[in-house]
Amino acid sequence: MFSQLVPLLEHNGAAKIEFALMHELSSKENVAFYARNAWGYHARALCQLSEFDQYDTWLPVMYLPILFSIDGSRPPQGPYFFADKQRHAAWRTRLGSRAARLKVGIAYSGDPRNQYDRHRSIPAHALVELFSLPEIDWYIIQKNNKNQDICALQHNNVFDFSDEFHSLEDSAALVAELDLIISVDSAPAHLCASLGKPVWLLLSAVGDWRWGREQHAIKWYESVKLYRQETLGDWVEVLQRIACDLQAYCRKG
């Protein structure tokens, strides 16, 4: 999300900009993916904080909105990350036999270690109505141990290829072949939006501060539509809206 603000540093006089990714949080493959963006900035993995000494200034990307006084008046951004063409083509061939059906990516839970996860994650059984809609194939784009909850529902139109996701490159390649993404506020949503894919973002009534409030929402991406809970903990009403809009989306298609 905040990497799209990095060019503002250059516009404000920064002569050299690098993304610094802590080694334990990213693999070499993920570093390569982050380097493949619209601006061509270099990314490198750091093993320890002392390596920041080589820079004149450094700051966490979460501080960029404060630094530049970002609010809801800022226009949303278009795609700025790109899927590998060869990997994307492989998924296109692989899914070709189901090309007539709407392909929707789904991410319904995040990292349980996140302190807000109890508010943002959705129980798998709550998605049964969505999975029952006709002419739609669902692709799980999250990678965590809650995927098995979906598989236990045994819907033949729900596919889980997450075991093949070894880097963000792998995830991006599959996402590039999908028509629509429905996701809670976790990493897959931001990856998909940065690729320019249509994303329906499911937000808790106490959603992350980065999205603002109902009347003062901050839209970070052109392709994202927000679905916010009206009552804390009530995902049923949100998913009913999603189901209604999804049926209309299918009729348009």
PyMOL commands that set and color helices and strands:
alter all, ss='L'
color gray80, all
select helices_A, chain A and resi 2-11+23-25+28-35+49-54+61-67+85-94+96-98+117-120+124-131+147-151+162-164+168-175+187-194+209-211+214-216+235-252
alter helices_A, ss='H'
color red, helices_A
select strands_A, chain A and resi 18-22+42-46+102-107+136-140+158-160+180-184+199-203+224-228
alter strands_A, ss='S'
color yellow, strands_A
deselect
rebuild
show_as cartoon
